[in-house]
Amino acid sequence: MKFKIAVSLIAREETLEAVIYYEDIRLGLGEDFLEDLDERYIAISENPYAYSYTDNKCILRDVSLNRFPYVVIYKIQPENIVIISVHNTHKKITE
């Protein structure tokens, strides 16, 4: 069963930020990022249980992108997958 993907507003903002950042580095690199991300979305949709949990409550899962230092954090719901975050693993978390 292929799950539908729903992308949260935060994940959309993180994705846009990454695309802008990579396009500033080199024209077309942002598009490469989106292609890598799309491949992961397809993989998650086809087999969401294949990836490991990131939390003690066993709700959130994550999967790394192939070419870029990002992970997709998601949760499985009965009929869809909710993308919580497209997280840059090199970015420091500040409070």
C-alpha positions in Angstrom: 0.0 0.0 0.0 1.4 3.4 -1.0 0.8 6.1 1.6 -0.1 9.7 0.8 2.4 12.3 1.9 1.4 15.4 3.8 4.1 18.0 4.3 3.8 20.3 7.4 4.3 24.0 7.1 7.6 23.9 9.0 8.9 21.2 6.6 7.9 23.3 3.6 9.7 26.3 5.1 12.8 24.3 5.8 12.7 22.9 2.2 12.4 26.4 0.7 15.3 27.6 2.9 17.5 24.8 1.7 16.6 25.3 -2.0 17.4 29.0 -1.7 20.7 28.2 0.1 21.8 25.7 -2.5 20.7 27.8 -5.5 22.9 30.6 -4.0 25.9 28.2 -4.0 25.3 27.1 -7.6 22.5 27.4 -10.1 20.7 24.1 -10.3 21.9 22.7 -7.0 18.6 23.6 -5.3 16.8 21.5 -8.0 19.2 18.7 -7.2 18.2 19.0 -3.6 14.5 18.8 -4.5 15.1 15.7 -6.6 16.9 14.0 -3.7 14.1 15.0 -1.3 11.4 13.7 -3.8 13.2 10.4 -4.0 13.0 10.1 -0.2 9.4 11.0 -0.2 8.6 8.3 -2.7 10.6 5.7 -0.6 8.8 6.7 2.5 5.5 6.5 0.8 6.2 3.0 -0.5 7.7 1.6 2.7 7.4 3.9 5.7 8.1 1.2 8.2 11.6 0.6 6.8 13.2 3.5 8.7 14.1 3.7 12.4 12.5 5.6 15.2 14.0 8.8 16.5 12.1 9.1 19.8 11.5 6.9 22.9 7.7 6.9 22.3 8.2 5.2 18.8 6.2 7.8 17.0 8.7 9.7 14.8 11.0 8.1 12.2 13.7 9.6 10.0 15.6 8.9 6.9 18.7 10.7 5.5 18.9 12.2 2.0 21.5 10.6 -0.3 23.5 13.7 -1.4 22.7 16.4 1.1 23.2 16.6 4.9 19.4 16.5 5.7 17.1 14.0 7.3 13.3 13.8 6.8 11.5 13.4 10.0 8.0 11.9 9.7 5.2 10.1 11.5 2.9 7.4 10.1 -0.9 7.9 10.4 -3.5 5.4 9.4 -3.8 6.6 5.8 -1.0 9.0 5.3 2.6 10.1 6.2 3.1 13.5 7.8 6.5 15.1 7.1 7.3 16.9 10.3 10.7 18.3 9.4 13.3 18.4 6.7 16.2 18.9 9.1 19.7 20.1 8.2 22.0 17.9 10.2 24.8 20.5 10.1 22.7 23.3 11.5 23.1 24.1 15.2 19.9 24.1 17.2 19.5 27.2 19.3 17.1 28.2 21.9 
